Amino acid sequence: MRKRSLEHTWPITHLCSVYRSSFSTAMSTLPPSEDLIARPFHADVKQVQLDIKSDLDANQIAISSINLDDPLVTRRELLSYYLYSNGGNGVGLGYTQTLFQGLATAAGYDPVVGPGSSCLATTASGQCVVPWGSGTKSVSSVVLTADGISFAIMTVILTTIGSAADYGTFGRWLLFAITVVCWAAQYACMTLTTPNRWVFAMILSIIGFVSYSITLVFYAALFPRLARNTPRVRQLREKYENGEISPEVYDQEESLEKNRITDIFTVHSNVGYLTTLLLNLALLLPMANNPKVDNYVIVVVNTYWVVLGIWWFVFQESRPGPELPKGEHYLTIGWKQIWAALKTHKHLPYTFVYLSSYFLLADGLNTTGTLVGICQNDKFSFSFLQNTYLGLSQAITSTISSLAFWYIQKYWKISTKKMFVVTNVVTILIPLWGMIGIWTEKLGFHNVWEFWAYNVMFGLFQAPYYAYSLAMMAELSPPGFENMFFGLFGLFNRASSMVGPNVIQVIIDKTGNNWQGFPFLFAMCTAASVVIWFGVDVTKGRSDAVGWAAEQRRRIH
């Protein structure tokens, strides 16, 4: 069978192709969570000891305080938040990477034949190199190098300014600036029309990859604060403060509100994914022979995001964080907090166990998607149109499943973790199914129907997986420190994308069989899932997070 390098392919899912700081906070320079109410906590003092060295009972419910001066979330504001997700669905980023890879391949030559040959010739060996420094480098290695550069840049940016986004209005303007950079990079792809511009394509791909990933981090970090300020949660909060409902009831309802928001913006993202794919077909089918059709598609997809995404920056209400501590700077406070986190992470054990496990889980799932994509492209002879049809099947099922999972959770009041566990089971089954393909060609991603089934199953279970992974992070993040911990969450997600592909690349190079990579991915997904299932106590973790945040406020004041 033909071996193919584990390089980037046009993403089968928009969410698999994306995902992202600061670590924790310095004990002496940490921000007060938000401009919190000045009076003492109503229930926090009773239920959470401010000395976080003392253990909290695992069954205690810790309720975070909120700023009653923050404006209520309006329907218009929440809709604009969802529309940003609808437009920023990741399809444009996938096209940019495909364009970069295509131009590099067109500019390269077959090393078996020699300089002047074409990698696209029918007699080509399947290898392709481009000039690199004083020598040459394979196109797949160039793509992986671009990934490495992207991750390094993201690491520097997120660790430097991730925590700073929790202060004042810095986070609001940071998201706007990074979004504009991403939009500009996408529009600049209109200039990528000839193979000799592949280096510029690489630069634009890196800029787009980095900026898009960072927008996801700071965009996702917004929803816990939005959930705490919806009219429903405010009413529940008032009842709780008046003693009309128990802490358990309030905690459950606030958790459901977080899940509601994540599920709806996941639905919007999938609706946007479906819409942009249909727009793509409207161009790809009638303009199939136009050499610039891919460029036009990127422009259309990006314009879709601009038209829908701009409204968030218009209608977002101001909910500023605390002022930057005296003597601190936006460009240095993040690094100080990273060092402090290494000394204080034991106070948030379940948060860091989840982050560490999610690193492996995201690595396994994302690399599984890439490996299945390679097998799929081989099966369909790299048909861009066929991949679009498969993507449509996934987009439709993703939208349906996100709504269905939310309805089921709301109706039976199921916890976030239990819903997440259900999606994890399918995460494990995908590489397990791929393993079958090692021993037989009758099953295990060797047949057309299997790829259709994969895309449908991925849509049904993995779209909710992303929603619940975010909701889990929201449950375990200290209130008011969302940008910091979601930055770390995003960084772990993106860092994982650099580990799995390189390991699988080595396995495939040694065995000459793409399917030999599935056992490693199965083991990785299984191990991570088991740790999350049995090693993460969300109730205790949430209590630790609230107590930790309260301790930081006490130290500041």
C-alpha positions in Angstrom: 0.0 0.0 0.0 1.1 3.5 -0.6 2.6 5.3 2.3 1.9 9.0 2.8 3.6 11.3 5.2 1.7 12.6 8.2 1.3 16.1 6.9 -1.5 18.6 7.1 -4.5 17.8 5.0 -7.6 19.9 4.5 -9.3 19.4 7.8 -12.3 17.1 8.0 -13.5 19.1 11.0 -13.1 22.7 11.6 -12.7 22.2 15.3 -10.0 19.6 15.0 -7.8 22.0 13.0 -7.7 24.5 15.8 -6.9 24.5 19.5 -4.1 27.0 21.8 -0.7 31.1 28.2 -0.3 31.7 31.1 -0.2 29.1 33.8 -1.3 30.2 37.2 -0.8 33.3 39.3 1.9 34.8 41.4 0.9 34.7 45.0 1.9 38.3 45.7 0.7 39.9 42.4 -2.4 38.1 41.5 -5.5 40.0 40.3 -8.6 40.2 42.4 -11.0 38.0 40.6 -13.3 40.7 39.2 -14.5 44.0 40.6 -16.2 41.9 43.2 -18.8 43.1 45.7 -17.0 44.8 48.6 -18.9 43.0 51.3 -17.8 39.6 52.5 -18.9 36.5 50.6 -22.4 35.3 51.6 -21.7 31.6 51.3 -18.0 31.4 50.5 -16.9 32.2 54.0 -19.2 29.6 55.4 -18.3 26.9 52.9 -14.8 27.6 51.8 -11.9 28.3 54.1 -9.8 31.1 52.8 -6.6 29.3 53.8 -6.5 27.0 50.8 -3.9 24.8 52.5 -6.9 23.3 54.4 -8.8 20.6 52.6 -12.4 21.1 51.6 -14.9 18.3 51.9 -15.4 16.7 48.5 -19.1 17.1 48.8 -19.1 20.8 49.7 -20.5 23.2 47.2 -18.4 26.4 46.7 -20.2 29.4 45.3 -18.1 32.1 43.7 -19.1 35.7 44.3 -20.1 37.9 41.4 -19.9 41.6 40.6 -23.5 42.9 40.8 -22.4 46.1 39.0 -21.6 44.1 35.9 -24.3 44.7 33.2 -26.8 41.9 32.5 -26.2 39.9 29.4 -28.7 41.0 26.7 -30.1 38.9 23.9 -28.3 41.1 21.4 -25.0 40.7 23.1 -25.4 36.9 23.5 -26.5 36.6 19.8 -23.4 38.6 18.7 -21.2 36.2 20.8 -22.8 33.2 19.0 -22.4 34.9 15.6 -18.7 35.3 16.1 -18.5 31.5 16.6 -20.6 31.0 13.5 -18.3 33.1 11.3 -15.0 31.9 12.9 -15.6 28.2 12.2 -12.1 27.4 10.9 -12.8 26.6 7.3 -10.7 29.5 6.0 -7.8 28.4 8.1 -7.9 24.9 6.5 -8.0 26.4 3.0 -5.0 28.6 3.8 -2.9 25.6 4.9 -4.1 23.6 1.9 -3.1 26.5 -0.4 0.4 26.7 1.2 1.0 23.0 0.9 -0.3 23.0 -2.7 2.0 25.9 -3.8 5.0 24.3 -2.1 4.3 21.0 -3.9 4.0 22.8 -7.2 7.3 24.6 -6.6 9.2 21.5 -5.6 10.7 18.7 -7.5 11.0 14.9 -7.3 14.3 14.1 -5.6 14.4 10.7 -7.3 14.3 12.3 -10.8 16.2 15.5 -9.9 15.9 19.3 -10.2 13.6 20.5 -12.9 11.2 17.6 -12.5 7.6 17.9 -11.2 6.1 16.5 -8.1 2.8 16.4 -9.8 3.8 14.3 -12.8 2.1 11.0 -13.3 5.5 9.3 -13.1 6.5 11.1 -9.9 7.9 8.9 -7.0 5.6 10.5 -4.4 8.4 12.4 -2.8 8.7 16.1 -3.1 11.4 18.6 -1.9 11.8 22.4 -2.0 14.9 24.5 -1.6 15.6 25.1 2.2 18.7 26.9 3.4 21.7 25.5 1.7 19.9 22.2 0.8 16.4 20.9 0.4 13.5 19.8 2.7 10.5 17.6 2.0 7.2 19.5 1.7 5.8 17.5 4.6 8.7 18.5 6.8 8.2 22.1 5.7 4.6 21.9 6.8 5.6 20.4 10.2 8.3 23.1 10.5 5.7 25.7 10.0 3.6 24.1 12.7 6.6 24.2 15.1 7.2 27.8 14.4 3.5 28.5 14.9 3.5 26.8 18.2 6.6 28.6 19.4 5.0 31.9 18.6 1.8 31.0 20.3 3.7 29.9 23.4 5.4 33.2 23.7 2.3 35.2 23.1 0.0 33.2 25.4 2.5 33.0 28.2 3.4 36.7 27.9 -0.1 38.3 27.7 -2.5 35.5 28.5 -2.8 36.5 32.1 -2.8 40.2 31.3 -6.2 39.7 29.6 -7.8 39.3 33.0 -7.0 42.9 33.9 -9.1 45.9 32.9 -10.3 45.9 29.3 -7.0 44.6 27.9 -8.6 41.2 27.0 -11.4 42.9 25.1 -9.1 44.9 22.9 -6.6 42.0 22.6 -9.3 39.7 21.0 -10.2 42.5 18.6 -6.6 43.1 17.5 -5.8 39.4 17.0 -9.1 38.9 15.1 -8.2 41.8 12.7 -4.8 40.3 12.2 -6.3 36.9 11.3 -8.8 38.6 8.9 -6.0 40.5 7.2 -3.9 37.4 6.8 -6.8 35.6 5.2 -7.5 38.4 2.7 -3.8 38.5 1.9 -4.1 35.0 0.6 -5.6 36.5 -2.6 -2.0 37.2 -3.6 -1.0 33.5 -3.5 -1.4 32.7 -7.1 1.9 31.2 -8.3 4.2 28.4 -6.9 7.1 30.8 -6.4 5.1 32.5 -3.6 5.1 29.4 -1.4 7.3 31.0 1.2 4.9 33.9 1.5 2.1 31.3 1.7 4.0 29.7 4.6 4.2 33.0 6.4 0.5 33.8 5.9 -0.3 30.3 7.0 1.7 30.8 10.2 0.1 34.1 10.9 -3.4 32.7 10.3 -2.7 29.6 12.4 -1.4 31.6 15.3 -3.9 34.4 15.3 -6.9 32.1 14.8 -5.8 29.8 17.6 -5.4 32.8 20.0 -8.8 34.1 19.1 -10.3 30.8 20.2 -8.5 31.0 23.5 -9.8 34.5 24.5 -13.2 34.0 22.9 -13.8 30.8 24.9 -12.6 32.5 28.1 -15.5 34.9 27.9 -18.4 32.5 28.3 -18.0 31.7 32.1 -18.4 35.4 32.9 -21.3 35.7 30.5 -23.0 32.7 32.1 -22.7 34.3 35.5 -24.4 37.4 34.3 -27.4 36.1 32.3 -30.8 37.2 33.7 -31.7 33.6 34.7 -28.5 33.1 36.7 -28.9 36.6 38.3 -32.4 35.7 39.4 -31.2 32.4 40.8 -28.4 34.2 42.5 -30.9 36.5 44.2 -32.9 33.5 45.4 -29.7 31.9 46.7 -28.7 35.0 48.6 -32.2 35.2 50.1 -32.0 31.6 51.2 -34.8 30.5 48.9 -32.7 27.8 47.1 -29.8 25.6 48.3 -26.2 26.0 47.2 -26.6 22.6 45.4 -29.5 23.9 43.3 -27.7 27.1 42.4 -24.5 25.4 41.5 -26.3 22.9 39.3 -28.2 25.7 37.5 -25.1 27.8 36.9 -23.4 24.8 35.5 -26.3 24.1 33.2 -26.2 27.7 32.0 -22.5 27.3 31.1 -23.3 24.2 29.2 -26.2 25.9 27.4 -23.9 28.7 26.2 -21.1 26.3 25.1 -23.6 24.0 23.3 -25.3 26.9 21.5 -22.1 28.5 20.3 -20.9 25.0 19.2 -24.2 24.7 17.2 -23.5 28.1 15.7 -20.0 27.1 14.8 -21.3 24.0 13.0 -24.0 25.9 11.3 -21.3 28.3 10.1 -19.2 25.4 9.0 -22.1 24.0 7.0 -23.0 27.4 5.5 -19.4 28.1 4.4 -19.1 24.6 2.8 -22.2 25.3 0.8 -20.8 28.7 -0.2 -17.6 26.9 -1.2 -19.6 24.5 -3.5 -21.3 27.5 -5.1 -17.8 28.6 -6.2 -16.0 25.2 -6.6 -18.5 23.6 -8.9 -19.0 26.3 -11.6 -15.4 27.6 -11.4 -13.6 24.2 -11.2 -11.2 25.1 -14.0 -10.4 28.6 -12.7 -6.8 28.5 -11.2 -7.8 31.2 -8.6 -10.9 29.5 -7.3 -9.2 28.5 -4.0 -8.2 32.1 -3.5 -11.7 33.3 -4.1 -13.1 30.7 -1.7 -10.8 32.0 1.1 -12.0 35.5 0.5 -15.6 34.5 0.6 -15.2 32.4 3.8 -13.2 35.2 5.5 -15.8 37.8 4.5 -18.5 35.6 6.0 -16.6 35.7 9.3 -16.1 39.5 9.1 -19.8 40.1 8.5 -20.9 38.0 11.4 -18.0 38.4 13.8 -17.8 42.2 13.9 -21.0 42.5 15.9 -19.5 41.1 19.0 -17.1 44.0 19.2 -20.0 46.4 18.7 -22.5 44.9 21.2 -20.2 43.5 23.9 -20.9 45.1 27.2 -18.0 46.3 29.3 -17.2 44.0 32.2 -13.6 45.1 33.0 -11.4 43.1 35.3 -9.3 44.7 38.1 -6.6 47.2 37.5 -3.1 45.8 36.9 -1.3 45.6 40.3 1.0 48.6 41.0 4.5 48.1 39.7 3.5 45.4 37.2 3.5 45.5 33.4 1.3 43.7 30.9 4.3 42.2 29.2 5.9 40.7 32.3 3.2 39.7 34.7 2.4 36.5 32.8 5.9 35.1 33.1 5.9 35.9 36.9 2.7 34.0 37.2 4.0 31.0 35.4 6.8 30.6 37.9 4.3 31.0 40.8 2.1 28.3 39.3 4.9 25.8 39.5 4.9 26.3 43.2 1.2 26.5 43.8 -0.4 24.0 41.4 -0.9 21.6 44.3 -3.7 23.8 45.5 -5.7 23.1 42.3 -5.0 19.4 41.9 -8.1 18.4 39.9 -7.7 21.4 37.6 -4.2 20.4 36.7 -5.0 16.7 36.5 -7.7 17.6 33.9 -5.3 19.8 32.0 -2.6 17.2 31.9 -5.1 14.5 30.8 -6.6 16.7 28.3 -3.2 17.2 26.8 -3.0 13.5 25.9 -6.7 13.3 25.0 -6.5 16.2 22.6 -3.3 14.9 21.1 -4.8 11.5 20.6 -8.1 12.8 19.0 -6.4 15.4 16.8 -3.8 13.1 15.5 -6.4 10.4 15.0 -8.4 12.8 12.8 -5.2 13.7 10.8 -4.4 10.0 10.3 -7.9 9.1 9.3 -7.8 12.1 6.9 -4.7 10.7 5.3 -6.3 7.4 4.8 -9.5 9.1 3.5 -7.5 11.2 1.0 -5.7 8.2 -0.3 -9.1 6.4 -0.7 -10.7 9.3 -2.5 -7.5 10.3 -4.5 -7.3 13.6 -2.8 -10.7 14.7 -4.2 -11.4 18.2 -2.7 -15.0 17.9 -3.8 -15.5 14.5 -2.1 -14.0 15.9 1.1 -16.4 18.8 1.0 -19.3 16.4 0.7 -18.0 14.4 3.7 -17.6 17.6 5.6 -21.2 18.5 4.9 -22.3 15.2 6.4 -20.3 15.9 9.5 -21.5 19.5 9.8 -25.2 18.4 9.7 -24.8 15.7 12.3 -22.7 18.0 14.5 -25.4 20.5 14.6 -28.1 17.9 15.4 -26.0 16.3 18.1 -25.1 19.5 19.9 -28.8 20.3 20.3 -29.6 16.8 21.2 -26.9 16.5 23.9 -28.0 19.8 25.4 -31.7 18.7 25.5 -30.8 15.4 27.1 -28.6 17.1 29.7 -31.1 19.7 30.6 -34.0 17.3 30.8 -32.3 14.7 33.1 -30.1 17.3 34.8 -26.9 15.3 33.9 -23.6 16.6 35.1 -21.0 18.0 32.7 -18.5 15.3 33.5 -21.0 12.4 32.7 -21.8 14.0 29.4 -18.1 14.4 28.6 -17.5 10.7 29.5 -20.0 9.6 26.9 -18.1 11.5 24.2 -14.8 10.1 25.4 -16.0 6.5 24.7 -16.4 7.3 21.0 -13.0 9.1 21.0 -11.5 5.7 22.1 -13.5 3.7 19.6 -12.2 5.6 16.5 -8.6 4.5 16.8 -9.7 1.1 18.0 -11.6 0.7 14.7 -8.6 1.9 12.8 -6.4 -0.8 14.4 -8.6 -3.5 12.8 -7.2 -2.2 9.4 -3.7 -3.5 10.4 -4.8 -7.1 10.0 -7.5 -7.0 7.3 -8.6 -4.7 4.5 -12.2 -5.6 4.9 -12.6 -3.2 7.9 -10.6 -0.5 9.6 -10.9 2.5 7.3 -10.3 0.7 4.0 -13.8 1.1 2.5 -15.8 4.2 1.3 -18.7 3.5 3.6 -16.4 3.5 6.6 -15.3 7.1 5.9 -18.9 8.2 5.6 -19.7 6.4 8.9 -16.7 8.0 10.5 -17.7 11.5 9.5 -21.3 10.9 10.8 -20.1 9.4 14.1 -17.5 12.2 14.5 -20.2 14.7 14.0 -22.6 13.0 16.4 -20.2 12.7 19.3 -17.1 14.8 18.8 -18.9 18.2 18.4 -20.4 17.7 21.9 -16.9 16.6 23.0 -15.5 20.0 22.3 -18.4 21.7 24.0 -18.1 19.7 27.1 -14.3 19.9 27.2 -14.7 23.7 27.4 -17.5 23.4 30.0 -15.2 21.1 32.1 -12.5 23.7 32.0 -15.0 26.4 33.0 -16.1 24.3 36.0 -12.5 23.9 37.2 -11.2 27.4 36.5 -11.0 29.9 39.4 -13.6 32.6 38.9 -12.0 35.7 37.4 -9.0 33.9 36.2 -10.6 32.5 33.0 -8.3 34.1 30.5 -5.3 32.6 32.3 -6.6 29.1 32.6 -8.3 29.0 29.2 -5.0 30.2 27.8 -3.3 27.3 29.5 -6.1 25.0 28.2 -5.6 26.3 24.7 -1.8 26.0 24.9 -2.1 22.4 26.1 -4.4 21.7 23.2 -2.1 23.2 20.6 1.1 21.7 22.2 -0.5 18.3 22.0 -0.7 18.7 18.2 3.1 18.7 18.0 3.6 15.5 19.9 1.3 12.9 18.3 2.0 13.7 14.6 5.8 13.4 15.1 5.5 10.0 17.0 3.1 8.7 14.3 5.4 9.9 11.6 8.3 7.8 13.0 6.0 4.8 13.3 4.8 5.1 9.7 8.3 5.7 8.4 9.5 2.5 10.1 6.6 0.3 9.2 5.5 1.7 5.9 1.9 1.3 7.0 -0.4 4.2 8.0 -2.6 1.9 10.1 0.3 1.0 12.5 -0.2 4.5 14.1 -3.6 3.6 15.5 -2.5 1.4 18.4 -0.5 4.2 19.9 -3.4 6.6 19.5 -5.8 4.1 21.1 -3.5 3.7 24.1 -3.1 7.5 24.4 -6.9 8.2 24.3 -7.7 5.4 26.6 -5.2 6.4 29.3 -6.2 10.0 29.2 -9.9 9.1 29.4 -9.5 6.8 32.3 -7.6 9.5 34.3 -10.4 12.0 33.6 -13.2 9.5 34.5 -11.7 8.4 37.8 -9.1 11.0 38.7 -11.1 14.3 38.3 -13.6 15.2 41.0 -15.4 18.2 39.5 -17.2 19.2 42.7 -14.0 19.1 44.8 -12.1 20.8 42.0 -14.6 23.6 41.7 -14.5 24.1 45.5 -10.7 24.3 45.3 -10.9 26.8 42.5 -13.3 29.1 44.3 -11.3 28.9 47.5 -8.0 29.6 45.6 -9.6 32.6 43.9 -10.9 33.8 47.3 -7.4 33.4 48.8 -5.9 35.6 46.1 -8.5 38.3 46.8 -7.7 38.2 50.5 -4.0 38.5 49.9 -4.6 41.5 47.6 -6.9 43.3 50.0 
